[in-house]
Amino acid sequence: MSVDLARLLALLGMFASHLILPLRADAGVDGLFQVVAGRSSALFALLAGVSLAIVTRDLHAGGGGPAGSRTANPAWHRHRLLVRAAAVGAVGLVLGLLDSGIAVILVYYAVLFCCALPVLTWRAPALAALAMTWGLVSPLLSMMARPALPSTTYQVPSLVSLRDPVQLLSELLVTGYYPVLTWATYLFAGLAVGRLLAPGGTVLSDARVSSRLGAILTLLGLLLAAVPLVVSRMLTGSEQVRQALVETSGAASWTHLSVELRSGFYGVHPEGTSWWLGVWVPHSGSIADLAHTTGCALLALGLCWWAVRLLPRLPWQLVAGAGAMTLTLYTLHVAVLGSPWGEPGRALARGSQTALVLHAALALMVGVVFAALRRPGPLEHGLRWLTAVAVPRAPRG
C-alpha cells in the first residue's frame, strides 16, 4: 500500500509540473513547481524498479522459488517484462502524437524496463552498488557521448519519430527529456529497495523489520537529498564556477542563469565544463541531480511507509487507489491536455492552479471508485491480459 501511496504522490507531482507555469509574472520561479520539478518523475522511475522487484520476488524465494512455483523462472519474467515494455512504449508513441505540451515519459519508461532484464536475479546489495556506481559514472558517459550524437530535436517520441530511428534512439538513450543512460540509476535503486521490501520471496510483514526498513529509507533519503544541495550551493557560490557555467550555458548573466537553474533543463546539462556534474538542476542528469532526486524518492517512499503503518485505520486502499492505476490516469491526463478540453482558456488547460485541482480531484475520485470496486485500471487490466496471453504461465519445473 505504501508503494501505491508513493506512486500517487509521483502522479500528482507530475500533474503539477505539467500544469503550473514555471515562471511567475515577476520572472521568478513558481514555488510549487520548484518542489515537484524533476523530483516527481524521478520518484515515478524509482517506483518502477520497486514494483519490478516485488513482482519478481519469487526469483529470490529460498532455493529459487517456493515449492511448486510456476513463476520462479528468470526467462519467463524477462519475456513478460519485454511484453509490458512494448505495450507501454506503444501507448507512449500514440500519446506523443497529441499536442499536449507534455514531454510524455512512457516511451522512455518502456526502454528503461529493458535495463532491468540483465539484473532481475540480482540481490539488494549488488543492485545498490550498481545504482551508486551508475549514478556516478553515467553522467560522465553522457557528457562524453553527447558531442558525437545528433543534437536533440526536443520532440516528444511518437509514431512519427520511427521515421528516423537513429535520432529516436539517440534521444531515448542520451539526449532526450528522460535519457535512459542516466535514468537507469533510479531503476536500479528502486530494484534494490524492492528486494528489501520483499526478501526471500515474501513481502515484509514483521512490524519490527518493517519499521527498521522505513527508518533506513527515510534517513538515507534525507542524507542523499541534502548532501548534493549543500555541494551545489558551495560550488555555485564560487565566482570561477559561476563564470564557467554562464559561458557554457549561453546565458546572458548569472542572474538569468540562476532562474533557469531553478526551473530546470530538458534532460541534460550543457557541455563544456565538468562543474555541471556537481550542480543540482532539475532534469539536468548531473551527478548532483541524480543523487538528490534519488534521495527525495527514497524519502517520499519512507514517509509513505511510515504513514501507512502509523495510521493503520485510515482507508489507505481508497486514498491510494489512483496510485494503483497510474498508467490509466497519466494517459487520460495527457489525452485531456491534447484534446479541445485542454485548449487555452479551458478549465482543464495548463497554466492555472484551478486546472491542477481539477486534474488531481478527478484522478483521486477515479482511483477511489476503482479501489472500492477492487478493479484495476482499464490500461492496467489490458496490460495484464496482454502479458498473460503473450507469455503463458510457465510449466511446473
N, C-alpha and C positions, 0 to 999 in steps of 0.2 A: 504493500500500500504506500510505503514511503517513496518508492520509486515512481509510482503514478503521481503522487503529490509533487515530487520534484519535476516530473515531466510537465505537469500543469503549470508550474512556475515558469519553466522554459517557454512553453507555448504563449503564455500571457506576456512574457518579456519580449518575445519576437513580435507579437501583435503591437506592443508599444513602440518598438524600434521601427516598425513599418509605418505606423500611423501618425506618430508625433514628428513634427518638423524639427530637424536638429537645431536650426538656428532661430533664435528669438528675434523680435523686431529690433532690439538694441544691438544685434550682431553677436550676442552671447550665445552660449550653447545651452539648450534646454536641460534642466536638472534631471528629469526622469529619463530622458534619452541617454544622458551620460551614465546613468546607473545600469541600463539594460544593454547598451551598445556593446557588442562583442561578447558579453557575458552570457546572455540567454541562448544564443546559438551554440556557444561552447558547451553549455550545460546539456543542450539537446544532443550534441555529438557524444559527450561523455556517457550520457544515459543510454545511448545506443550500445555502447560497449558493455555496460552493466546488464542490459536486457539480454544481449547475446550470451553473456556468461551464465546467466540464470537459466535460459532455455537450453543450454548445452551442459548443464551441471551434471548430467548423468555420466559424462565423459570422465568425471573425477570421483564418481562413487567408488568406494574401495574396491580395488581389483579390476576396474574398468567398467563396472556397471552393476546394478542390483541384479539379483537372481532373476532370470527370465526377461531381462530388459530387452526391448526391441530397438531401443534408440541409442544405446551406448556404442555408437559406430561413427567415427570421425568422418568417413566418406559420406555417409548418409546426411549428417549435419551440414557438411560443406555443400552438397548438392542442393539441399533446401535453402541454404543461405544464398546461393547463386540465383535461385529462382526468385527469392524475395528481392534481391538486389535488382534483378532485371525488371521486375514488376514496379518497384518504387521508382526506378530510373525512367521507365516508360511514362508513368504518371507525371514525373517532373518534366520530361520532354514536351508533353502536351501542355502542361501549365505554362511552360516557357513561351508558348505562342500567344498567350494573353498579354495585353498591355496593362499589366497590374502595377507597374512601377516597383516591383519587388524583385530582389535578387533571390530567386527560388533556390532553395538548398537541396532539393530532393535528388537531383542527378549527382551532385557531389556526394550526397549521403549514400547513394547506391554504390558508387565507386569505393567509398570508404568501407562499406561492408566487406568488399573483396580483400581489404587489407587484413581482415581477421582470419581469412582462410588458412594461412600457414601457422597461425598461433592459437588456434582453437583448443588445442590439447595442452597448452602451457598452463602452469600453475601461477598463483598470485605473485610470489617473489620474482619469478622470471619476467612476468608481464610488467610489474612495477619498475624493474630495472630497465626494461625495454622502453617504457614510457619516458623515464627520466633521460635516458640516452637519446631517444628520438627528439625530445623537446630541446635538447642542446644542439644536436647535430643537424636536424632538418632545416632550421633557419639558415645555417651556413650553406648547406647544399642548395637551398632555394636561391640565395644571393649569388652563388657562383653559377647556377644554371640559367638564370633569367636573361643575362646578356646574349646567350646563344639561342634563345627561343623567340618566336614571333611575339610582338607586342600584344597585350591583351586588347580585345575589342570592347570590353565592358558590356558584352551582350549576355543575356540570360540563356543558358543552354536550352535548346529547343529542337524540334524535329528539323528545322531549317539548318541548324548547326551541323547536322550529319553530312551536309554537302562538303564541308571542309574538316575531315576527321583529324588532321594534324593540328589545326588551330584548336579544335574542340578538346583534344587530348591534352594539349599544352595548357589550356586554361583550367581544365579539370584537375590536373596534377600539380601545376606550379603557379600559374599566373592569374587564376580566376578569383572569384569572390571568396570561395572557401577551399583553397588549394589542398588537395588530399595529402600532398607531401608533408605539410606541416600539421594538418588537422588529424592525421593518424595518431598524433600524440594523445588527443582526447580519447580516441577509441581504445588505445592500449591501456590508458589509465582507467577507463571505465571497465574494461575486461578484468583488470587486476582487482578493482573494487568488487565487481560482481562475483569473482571467485571467492572473495572473503565473505560476501553475503550468503553464498550458497556452497560452503565447503563440504566435501565428502558426498556430494550429490543431493543434499537436502538444504532447503532454505533455513537460515538460523532461526531458532525458536527459543533457545535458552536465554532467559532475561539478562543474566549476568554477562554472558558473552556479547549479547546484542548491545548492551549499554556500553561495554568497553569499545566495541567497534564504532558506535555512534560518537563516542568521545574522540577516538582516533581520527575519524573523518572530519570532525569539527575543528580539532586543534591543528591537524595537518593542513586543512583548508585555510584556516586563519593565517598560518605561517606562510604558506605558498602565495596567498593573496597579498600579504603585507610586504614581504621582502622585496619583490620586484618593484613595487611602488616606491619604496624607500630608495632603492638603487637608481631608479629612473629619475626621481626627484633630485638626487645628488648629481647625476650626470647632466641634467638639463639646467642645473644651477651654474655650470661652468660656461664661461663666455666662449671658450675654444670649442666646446661641444656644440653650443648653440649655433655658432657660425658655420660649423661643418654641416649641421642639419639643415640650416637655411639654404646654404649653397647647393646641396644635393636635392633639395625638395622643390626648388624653383619658386619658393615663396618670396614675397617682396621684403618681408622682415620677420623677426622673431614674433612680433605681436600677431601678425597674420598667421604664422605657422602654429602658434600656440592654440589658436581657435581650431585649426584643423586637427591638431593632436587630440583635442578633447572630443571632437565629433567623429573622428576615425577615418581610416583609409578604406580601400576597397579590396582587401585580401592580402596585399603585400606592402612592405615599406619601400621607400626609394632605395636605389643603389648608390654607390659612390663613397660611402663611409661605413665602417663597421660599428660606429657609435649607435646606429639604429637598432642593433641587436639588443642593446640594454635599455632601450626607451620603450615605455609602455604606451601604446596607441591602440585603440580598438581596431580589430581586423587588420593588423599590420603583419602578423605572423612572425614577430620578433621573439627572441628567447624570453624577454620580459613579458610579452603579451601571452605567450603560451603558458608560462608559469603562473601568471596572475589569474588568468581565466580558468585554468585547471583548478587552482586553489579556490576560486569563487564557486566553481561547480561542486567541488568536494564539500565546501562549507554549506552550500544550499542543500545537498543531499543529507549531510549530517544533521542539519537543523530539522529537515523533514522527518528523518529517522527518530529524532528526539520528540518531535511534536506528536507523532502517531503513538509513541509509547507513553508519553507523559499525560496525554489526554485521550485515553482509550475509549471514552464514552461518546466522543464526537462521531458523527456519521461520516467517517473518512471515505468510505466507499462512494458515497454520493458527492462529497466535496471534491474528491479527486477523480470523479467519473470522466471528466474531459481529458485528464491525463492518460487515460487508458485508450483513448481514440484520437490521438494527436494527428495521425495521418489524415483521417477524415476531416477533422476540424481545420487543419492547416490548409488542406486542399480547398475546402469551402471558403476559407478566408481569402486565399489568393483568387479564387474564381469570382468572388463578390467584388473584389477590387478591380478585376479585369472586366467587369460587366457594367452595364449602364448604371447600376446602383452605386458603383464606385467612381462615377464621374464627378469632377469638381463641383462643389455646391451641394452634393447629396449628403445625407446624414451619415452614411457609411463610408464616405470618401476619406482619403488621407488628409491629415493636416489639422485635426482638431481633437480635443480631449473627449468630445461627445462621441466621435467615431470609435475611439478606444473603449469607452464604457460600453457602447453598443456591441462591438465585436466580442468583448470579454464576457458580457452578460449573456449573449446568445450562446457562446461556447459553453459556459458554465451550465446553462439551462439544458442544452442538448446533452451534455455529459451526465447531468442528474437523471434525465429521463432514461437514457440507455443503461446507466448503472442500476436504476430502480428495476428496470426490466431484465437486468442481468444479461444483456446482449452486447456483443462487440459492435464497434462502429461499422458502417457499411463497407468501407475500404479495408478495414482490418479483417472483417469476415471474408471478403473476396480474396484477400491475400492469403488467408489461412486455407481457404478452399483450393485456390490455385496451387499452393505449395503441396497440399495433400494429394492432389491429382497428378501433378508433375513428378513428385517424388513419393511414391507409396511407402508405407511403413516398412522398415527393414525386416527381413525374415529373422526368426529366432536363431540365435547362434548356438 
